[in-house]
Amino acid sequence: MMATRKRKEYVEPTASDRERWRRLPRTSTVALRSGVRWYFTDRACAGGHMAPRYATSGACVVCHREVVRVARAVARMVPGPSDER
């Protein structure tokens, strides 16, 4: 039997989250030069999430997580080559 994982829903960040994120670099350029994976602008993304962003793409980590979740769900629905009989 496979174990099922609970999906993480977006939760508004706490003050301690923001304090921790404020220690991250403020721009993607600084993050990339420092070898850090994320940066934090202290501004909401286009999706309204107050969360760190990936240094390589600038994508909000919460938006990225949602895109990956949807893509995996779609991939499960599309039949593979072995399913076409």
N, C-alpha and C positions, 0 to 999 in steps of 0.2 A: 504494500500500500504506500502510495506517495504522500509525503507530508505536504500540506498546503501552507503557503506563506500568506500572512496577512498583508494586504496592500497598505502602504502608508498614504494617508490622505494629507493634504496640505493643512498645516496648523500654523496659525499666526505666530511668528517668532516671539520669544520672550525677551526681556531686557538682557538676560545673561547671554542669549544667543547673539544678539546684536553687539554686545560688548566683545564677545569672542570674535565675531566677524570683523569688527573694526580693527583688529590686529592684522588683518589681511591687507595686502597692497591695495591701493585705490584705483589703479589702472591695469589693463591687461599687459601693457608694455613692461611695467615694473614687475609684474608677476612672472612674466616669461623670462625676463633677465635674472630674476631671483631663483628661478626653478620651482616656483610655486604653481600649483594646479588651478587655484581659484583666486579671484579678487572680489572686493566688495565695494560698491559705489555709494551705499547708503541711500539709494533711490530705488523705487519699485521698477520692475521690468514692465514691458508692454502688457504682460498678462496680469499685472497687479501684484506680483509676488515680491516681497522684501526678502531677498535671499542672495547668497553669493552667485557669481557667474564664472563660467569656465574661461580660463585665460586664453585658450586657443581659439575658441569660437565666439565668445562673448555671450553665449546662451545662459540663461538663468538655469540653475540646477533643477529647480522644481518644474519649469516648463520642459526641460529636456527629459526628465523622468516621465512626465505625462505623455510626451511624444513616443518614447520608447514603449511605454505600456500599451498605447493604442496600436503601434506597429506590430508588437508581438501578438496582440489579439487578432489583428487582421491576418497575420501570417498563419495562425492556427486555423482560420476559416478557409483559406485558399487551399484547394487540394494539390498535393505534390504529384510528381511524375508517376510514382508508384501507385497512386490512388486512382488513376484514370484507367479503368478496365471496363 
